[in-house]
Amino acid sequence: MITRSLLLATTLFSSVAAADVAVTLYGGQSFSQSLETKEGADIDLEDANHFAFSIDRTITDARYGFYYSANKSDIQGNNERQVNIQHYMFQSAVEYPLASSTTGYFGAQIGAANVDPEWLSSDTYFATGLFTGAGYHVTDNAQLMFEVRWLATIINNDSDFNCTISNDPNDQCLWHFDGDVLNQFNTSLAFSMRF
């Protein structure tokens, strides 16, 4: 029994150690669509900078792995109220040659988004999306990339949020989302290194 477990562990470690792994750092701009509550109130998030990274297993003409991104947006018209959004996604993409040193790719992602307004408790929602881009190979193992990514967070729960979004303590808002989608679009410059 111990010998089989040891053999299985050795086989798994060898296959992971032999795998090509890509680590990518992203930075860019996030553009958010307005979000409407069940009560008809619009919540507009201002466009903001974002940071992201991914760790992917690479195979011939494809890759798959984990993607994390974070951005902090102000409520439009109220720069004292910010919403932190973090995405935790599993992703996969197919790659195709565009030119001698340039590769294009197209992929899909699925996971979760944590939405954390600074003035009330956070909540986690289902998220999905698509992405596409192109990379210029500086070396065989390093590339500079430009990417566009669509992130759709499905805001659909039974939680009611009492919150204050203005400086007036009597100005209350009730966030009650019912089947709405928060669409975000990220444009990124990235650097990827394969090991």
Buried (B, 14 or more C-beta within 10 A) or exposed (E): EEEEEEEEEEEEEEEEEEEEBBBBBBBBBBBBBEBBBEEEEEBBBBBBEBBBBBEBBBEEEBBEBBBBBBBBBBBBEEEEBBBBBBBBBEBBBEBEEEEEEEBBBEBBBEBBBBBBBEEBEEBBBEBBBBBBBBBBBEEEEBBEBBBEBBBBBBBEEEEEBEBBBBEEEEEEBEBEBEEBBBBBBBBBBBBBBBE
